[in-house]
């Protein structure tokens, strides 16, 4: 407001002071409005985080849900929207089939792979209780089947060997002595057999039973073996897996697809010094359509991209991972994103169920569902056919998804903003599923491979030293690769710990190839019945 010239200087000064005060108050009001908006956004984001936290703790973890978008049906036009004149009327068979439950397996089916021992119950006295005459058996009557379990048994094997001498060429000065060969020990100076070490490894790494609990159980069986001794058995014996692991690593790098993931690991001492830093257990596994199924674990002190460089180097195939930036170190690999992660981000936007304001996240989830549905029917096709079909039916859905996601505006810091940002930043990697028919939509293969380690970690919590963590990586590699090839874990471990010491420190590749989990030359006890 302009001050008139015909007023006194005192009044003009007073008006100027009022104008200055008004401008100051307006600025304060503007600042307060901005502050309130930020606080409301922060409250909204914190509330969203709280609801998501409660959902993760108490709610369902499955992402298999149905979502509605902006075109969700109204209560008032539901009849018009759903009406389809050509839809057939359901008959009795259709109604029953829709509610048919999966048939339960019988007791015989559940135990069909077990040996059956026949137990016949007979009379103590074969005389008639009425007349005293002799009874004649007229047959047997089946009563029931019972499942019996015999606990683990331990016994000591005392190994002797025959010693011979030649009577013809022996004399007083020289006697030729011949001794029979004995089995190669898995560890020098140890009483543990390959089967014993295999049992300890299976209990810890496949079943997640800590060594301290195993020690208590072994004591109940009659042998006082401390957890430190069991740990030494695992660490010393796992060194026989080193060459096998290296050979599997060479073969992995020849595969066209590699999945990768990593998870934290607490190691108490590094190089003999206590440490508070967090290590990582990495896993690299072959793809679904690969010729050789394997999962290789690798322990490292950091989560840096150098680990990726060390593990896959100049690998130029398809590397499927989550959005972690360390995988960018694989500069020659073609990165493939994970649609499960993209879906999970939008799932977090719907902690309270379906609501009108959730329509954008619901629409995104609906489109992702279409992507999965379009790819689901391509599993049985060849790689070339799958590639061609993806161009035909998957690419249009992807284009629709990107057009929609890139048009979303979301408040900064909200879950929706995080979901949109993740998809946009990973657009190239997520779209790369169209480049080959050998890749999958998700990195679930690596996540499933690392899950046994995560579950086991909840029981034994940490590794005491780097050597223990490295031994765990080798054992998990063998065990999970055995599982991927449907092997009997205990049988396979026993076989490896028996055969590898025979090959010495430098086995040849062809010798190692015969011991691979997919080898046709494995004995029958290594395979599941």
Secondary structure as GFF3:
##gff-version 3
##sequence-region A 1 529
A	DSSP	alpha_helix	9	58	.	.	.	ID=ss1
A	DSSP	alpha_helix	78	82	.	.	.	ID=ss2
A	DSSP	alpha_helix	92	98	.	.	.	ID=ss3
A	DSSP	alpha_helix	107	110	.	.	.	ID=ss4
A	DSSP	beta_strand	163	165	.	.	.	ID=ss5
A	DSSP	beta_strand	177	179	.	.	.	ID=ss6
A	DSSP	alpha_helix	194	201	.	.	.	ID=ss7
A	DSSP	pi_helix	202	206	.	.	.	ID=ss8
A	DSSP	alpha_helix	211	221	.	.	.	ID=ss9
A	DSSP	alpha_helix	227	238	.	.	.	ID=ss10
A	DSSP	three_ten_helix	239	241	.	.	.	ID=ss11
A	DSSP	alpha_helix	242	252	.	.	.	ID=ss12
A	DSSP	beta_strand	257	270	.	.	.	ID=ss13
A	DSSP	beta_strand	273	274	.	.	.	ID=ss14
A	DSSP	beta_strand	278	286	.	.	.	ID=ss15
A	DSSP	beta_strand	295	300	.	.	.	ID=ss16
A	DSSP	alpha_helix	305	312	.	.	.	ID=ss17
A	DSSP	beta_strand	318	320	.	.	.	ID=ss18
A	DSSP	three_ten_helix	325	329	.	.	.	ID=ss19
A	DSSP	beta_strand	334	336	.	.	.	ID=ss20
A	DSSP	alpha_helix	339	347	.	.	.	ID=ss21
A	DSSP	three_ten_helix	356	358	.	.	.	ID=ss22
A	DSSP	alpha_helix	359	376	.	.	.	ID=ss23
A	DSSP	alpha_helix	383	389	.	.	.	ID=ss24
A	DSSP	pi_helix	390	394	.	.	.	ID=ss25
A	DSSP	alpha_helix	395	405	.	.	.	ID=ss26
A	DSSP	alpha_helix	415	425	.	.	.	ID=ss27
A	DSSP	alpha_helix	427	431	.	.	.	ID=ss28
A	DSSP	three_ten_helix	432	435	.	.	.	ID=ss29
A	DSSP	alpha_helix	444	460	.	.	.	ID=ss30
A	DSSP	beta_strand	463	465	.	.	.	ID=ss31
A	DSSP	alpha_helix	466	484	.	.	.	ID=ss32
A	DSSP	alpha_helix	489	503	.	.	.	ID=ss33
A	DSSP	alpha_helix	509	513	.	.	.	ID=ss34
A	DSSP	three_ten_helix	524	526	.	.	.	ID=ss35
###
